Amino acid sequence: MVTPAAIRHPLVHQQRYLVTEVSFQLGEISIPIRIRCYQEAGSDRVSCEQSHYLQTPLQAEPSFESSDDHPSVDEALAAITDEMVAQYQQAEQAGHSPDDGWLLPSRDFD
């Protein structure tokens, strides 16, 4: 995407454009999870923001997708959801019942 002339200035940087926002529920957790995907100006690279992170009883810390730089929206969404699904299923297999408390809201998502 081409940067609009109105915001082309040396002091205006790290421009990105909202490509999509998706909302879904994970398994039996009733809280919707939203993911926003952005494309960097002048690049095909995609980064995302999440409304919630998953932390099951098996995890010491919430799951964070390790890269915020993807070649496509599909790959970005797959990386995030695949990790959530894997952690959710591991907790279920260990005998834990899914709970809304497994989701931690992101402080940076508004």
N, C-alpha and C positions, 0 to 999 in steps of 0.2 A: 504494500500500500504506500502511496506517495504521501509525504507529509504536507498538509495544507500550508499554503504560503503564510497564512495568518499566525501560525505558531512556529515558523522557521526563524529562530533567533538563537544566537550562541548561548544565551542563558537558559533556554528552554531545552531540556534534554531528557533522555530516557522515555521517549514518547512511545506509547503503545495504544493499540486499538482493541476494543472489546469485540471478540469474534463470536462468542456464544456464552450462554449461561445455561447450565443444566441443573435439574433438581431431581433427587431420587431418595428412596428409603432403602436402607440396608437390612435385609432379612426381617426379623421381628422388631427391629428398633423403629419406633414411631416418629422420631424426629427427622424431618427432611434435611438432607445434606445438599448444599448448593456448591457448584464449582463454576467459576468464571475463568474463561480462557482468553488470553490476550495475545495479539501478534505485535512484535516489535516493529516500529516504523523503519522502513528500509531493509527489512529482513523477513525471512519466512519462519523464523524461530517463534515458538509458542511458550508462554508461561501461564501458570494458573494460580488462582487463589481458592481456598476452601473455606466453607462456613464452619465446618467441624472436623475434628481429627478423632480417630478411633483409638481408644485405649482399653483393651480387654483386661480381665484379671490376670492374664498371663504376661502382660507387658509392663515393664518398669516405667516406660515412657510412651507417649502416644506415637502412632505411626506417622512418619513424615516421608513423603516421596522424596527420594534423594536428589533428584535433579529438577531444576526449574527451567530447563532449556530443552525443548522438544522440537523435532522436525515437523510435527503436525498436531492438530487438535486431537485426532483419534489416538495417536501415541501418548499424548499427555493424559487424556482421560483414562486410557487403559492402564497406564502406570499407576495412577492414583487408585482407581477402583480395584485393580488386581491385588494391590497390597491390602486394601481394606477387606476384601473378600477372604483373602488367605488368613488374615489375623482373626476375623470373625469365625471362620470354619475351624481353625485350630482351637479356639476357646470352646466352641460347641463340642468338639470331639473330646476335649478334656473334661467335659461334664458341666460346663458353665452355661447358665441360661442367659440368652441375650437380654440386655437391659438398656434403657435410654441413657443411663449413667455412663455407658461406655463411650458416649460422644462428648468431646470437650469442645466448646465453642472457640473459634479463632478470635483472638483479640483484635486482629487486623482486618477482619471481614466486616464491612458495614453495608 
